[in-house]
Amino acid sequence: MAENLFCPGQKVIRNTESWYATFRGVPKMNSKVKSMLQRYIKGGKPENVFLFFYETCQYSSDYSAYLMRQFEQGEI
């Protein structure tokens, strides 16, 4: 199937085992939540960002890990 099945704003991550994960982009967050998550990253606690998305927001573990990486890289 050569069709483009992805919507605008979705992110595709290719793993080393050749599987693809498609995410719907970054959720909307207010400035207070963003600053809290950025403080976790600057404080050396990226696992708190993962736990926020995974437990509080109840996203999947793959999506939570993706969002954590985006915060670590400064993309969000």
Secondary structure, 3 states (H helix, E strand, C coil): CCCCCCCCCCEEEECCCCCEEEECCCCCCCHHHHHHHHHHHHCCCHHHHHHHHHHHCCCCHHHHHHHHHHHHHCCC
